[in-house]
Amino acid sequence: MYTTTQLDNGILNNYAVEPNTYYAQYPAPYQQRRYLIQGAIAALLVTTLVLISAAIS
């Protein structure tokens, strides 16, 4: 266990280990198409659910 300091009263002063950071890469064209398709399916699903709920009530 990684401990930075120990206080005089015996309490350990622990800190979380920070992960390494990295820059995100711009999505490739095939990933962009997949995101577009997923967004269209999600919009269609939400629209369908709203229309069904409006028809029922």
Secondary structure, DSSP 8 states (H G I E B T S, - for coil): ----EE-TTS-EE---------------HHHHHHHHHHHHHHHHHHHHHHHHHHHH-
